[in-house]
C-alpha cells in the first residue's frame, strides 16, 4: 500500500516540500539525555526506592502518593 514500516512513535511533517520526521530518539539526542526509563505497575509500596522517590519528587513534604 506504499506505507512505511512502523518502527517507533514519530511525528511526521512536511514543510516547504521537505519531509521532517521527529522521533523520541531525536528528542533525547537533542536534549543529551538517555532514551530509557522505568515504569512499573502493581508493585508493593514498600520497595527499596520508595523513600528516595518521595524525597526527590516531594522534596521531603509528606505525601501518600508514590
N, C-alpha and C positions, 0 to 999 in steps of 0.2 A: 503494500500500500504506500510505500515511499516514506514511512515513518522511521525515525532514528530509534535505535535500541535504547531502552531505558536503563541507565546505569546508576543514577543518583538524583536527588532533588536538585532542580536547577531553575533559574529564571532566564527566559529567553526573550530577546527583544531585537528589533531591527530599527536602526536609526540611520537615516540618510542612505539606505541601501546596504548598511554594514550590519551583519548579524553579530549580536553580542550574547554570550552565554555566561551567566554568573552562577557558580556552584558554592556549596558550603566550603569546599576546599579552597576556592579562590578567595573567599572572605577570610578564612583562617590564615592564609599566606599573607594577605594584605595587613592583617592585624598582628602578624607574627606571633600567633598563639597555636596551641595544639588543636587538632581537629578530632578530639575524642572526649569522652566524658563517661560518667557512670550514673545509671538510673536503676533503682531497684523498687519493686513493688511487693507488697505483702511481707514486709520484713518485721522482725521483732524490734520493738522500740529500744531495747537495751543493747544495741550494737556498740562496738568499741569506738566508733566515730561520732556517736550521738552528741556527746558533750562538746567536742570540737566544732561540730556543725552549728550547734546552738550558740556557742560563744562567737563564732565568726559571723553568722547571719544576724543575730540579735544583739551583738555587742554586750553580752552579759545580762541583758534585760530578760526577765522571766517570760517564758512562752511555753505553751503546751503543744506547739506545732514543731515537727521535725521534718 
